[in-house]
């Protein structure tokens, strides 16, 4: 899978880790990535991501 890096200024209320999870969940929800790819983005195992 090809990757692209981008930079985002986050509000102080969001951590980088929380943002990764939110992005991964949304990408999976709209069908842009598989559950395994979403887990990788979020930094979780596939099993742990599925529990989220």
Beta strands, then each sheet from edge to edge (+ up, - down):
end
